Amino acid sequence: VQLQAWGGGLVQAGGSLRLSCAASGSIFSSLAMGWFRQAPGKEREFVAHISASGRSIYYVDSVKGRFTISGGNAKSTVYLQMNSLKPEDTAVYYCAAGSAVIPRSPGAYEYWGQGTLVTVSS
């Protein structure tokens, strides 16, 4: 499975961005997808998860009500719509795919895309 993420950029606080992650590979349809982020000097943090069926979705508390993950259900592209962005959302965002037995754990995802940088100015 190969993942490619894009859509990052520079945005003012309160603005919006949509990240996309395209997946390829024969087993993709059976995998859950997640978004993680890593700010400078910090550990990689779980952001959002969608199950392979698309029926189970989880978010980290800090983005609930602002971010929306969509796709799943064997769709080849997963999105992260980010609204009401805050400076603390600044990070490199990574998409990941895997069995995700523990959806919030980076170790539960076997495949990772390259990061896309999101910078939110105050």
C-alpha positions as CSV (number, residue, x, y, z in Angstrom):
1,V,0.0,0.0,0.0
2,Q,1.3,3.4,-0.9
3,L,-0.1,6.6,0.5
4,Q,0.3,10.1,-0.8
5,A,-0.9,13.1,1.2
6,W,-1.3,16.7,0.0
7,G,-3.3,19.9,0.8
8,G,-1.2,21.5,3.5
9,G,-0.3,25.2,3.4
10,L,-0.2,28.5,5.2
11,V,-3.5,29.8,6.5
12,Q,-4.6,32.4,9.0
13,A,-6.2,31.5,12.2
14,G,-9.9,30.8,11.7
15,G,-9.3,29.6,8.1
16,S,-9.8,26.2,6.6
17,L,-7.8,23.6,4.7
18,R,-8.6,20.2,3.3
19,L,-6.0,17.5,3.4
20,S,-6.3,14.6,1.0
21,C,-4.6,11.2,1.1
22,A,-4.7,8.9,-1.8
23,A,-4.0,5.2,-1.3
24,S,-3.1,2.5,-3.8
25,G,-2.6,-1.2,-3.4
26,S,-4.7,-4.3,-3.5
27,I,-5.4,-4.5,0.2
28,F,-6.3,-0.9,0.7
29,S,-10.1,-1.6,0.9
30,S,-9.7,-3.6,4.0
31,L,-7.7,-1.0,6.0
32,A,-8.6,1.7,8.3
33,M,-7.2,5.2,7.8
34,G,-5.9,7.7,10.2
35,W,-4.5,11.2,10.3
36,F,-1.7,12.1,12.7
37,R,0.3,15.3,13.2
38,Q,3.6,16.2,14.6
39,A,4.6,19.6,15.7
40,P,8.3,20.6,16.1
41,G,9.7,19.1,19.3
42,K,6.6,17.1,20.0
43,E,5.6,13.5,19.6
44,R,3.3,12.3,16.8
45,E,-0.3,12.9,17.9
46,F,-3.4,11.1,16.8
47,V,-5.9,13.4,15.0
48,A,-8.6,11.3,13.4
49,H,-9.5,7.8,12.4
50,I,-12.0,6.2,10.0
51,S,-12.6,2.5,9.8
52,A,-12.4,0.5,6.6
53,S,-16.2,0.4,6.5
54,G,-16.5,4.1,7.2
55,R,-18.9,3.5,10.1
56,S,-16.5,4.2,13.0
57,I,-14.9,7.6,13.3
58,Y,-12.8,9.0,16.1
59,Y,-11.2,12.4,16.8
60,V,-8.8,13.7,19.3
61,D,-10.7,16.0,21.7
62,S,-8.9,19.1,20.5
63,V,-10.2,18.9,17.0
64,K,-13.8,17.7,17.6
65,G,-16.3,20.0,16.0
66,R,-13.6,21.6,13.8
67,F,-12.2,18.7,11.8
68,T,-14.0,16.1,9.7
69,I,-12.5,12.9,8.3
70,S,-14.3,11.4,5.3
71,G,-13.7,8.6,2.8
72,G,-13.2,5.1,4.0
73,N,-15.7,2.5,2.9
74,A,-13.0,1.2,0.5
75,K,-12.7,4.6,-1.2
76,S,-9.2,5.3,-2.4
77,T,-9.0,8.8,-1.0
78,V,-9.5,10.0,2.5
79,Y,-10.0,13.6,3.4
80,L,-9.5,15.7,6.5
81,Q,-11.5,18.9,6.4
82,M,-10.0,21.3,8.9
83,N,-12.1,24.4,9.8
84,S,-11.6,27.1,12.4
85,L,-7.9,26.4,12.4
86,K,-5.8,27.6,15.3
87,P,-2.1,28.3,15.6
88,E,-1.8,25.2,17.8
89,D,-2.9,23.1,14.8
90,T,0.4,23.9,13.1
91,A,2.2,20.6,12.4
92,V,3.2,18.2,9.8
93,Y,0.2,16.0,9.1
94,Y,0.6,12.4,8.1
95,C,-2.0,9.9,6.8
96,A,-1.7,6.3,7.7
97,A,-3.4,3.0,6.9
98,G,-3.5,-0.2,8.7
99,S,-5.5,-2.7,10.9
100,A,-5.7,0.0,13.5
101,V,-6.8,-2.4,16.3
102,I,-6.1,0.6,18.6
103,P,-7.2,3.5,16.4
104,R,-5.4,6.2,18.4
105,S,-2.0,4.5,18.4
106,P,0.5,5.2,15.6
107,G,1.9,1.7,16.1
108,A,-1.5,0.3,14.9
109,Y,-0.9,1.6,11.4
110,E,1.4,-0.3,9.1
111,Y,1.5,2.2,6.2
112,W,2.4,5.9,6.2
113,G,2.4,8.6,3.7
114,Q,4.8,11.5,3.5
115,G,3.8,14.5,5.6
116,T,2.2,17.7,4.5
117,L,2.9,20.8,6.4
118,V,0.1,22.9,7.9
119,T,1.0,26.3,9.2
120,V,-1.6,28.5,11.0
121,S,-0.6,32.1,11.6
122,S,-2.1,34.1,14.4
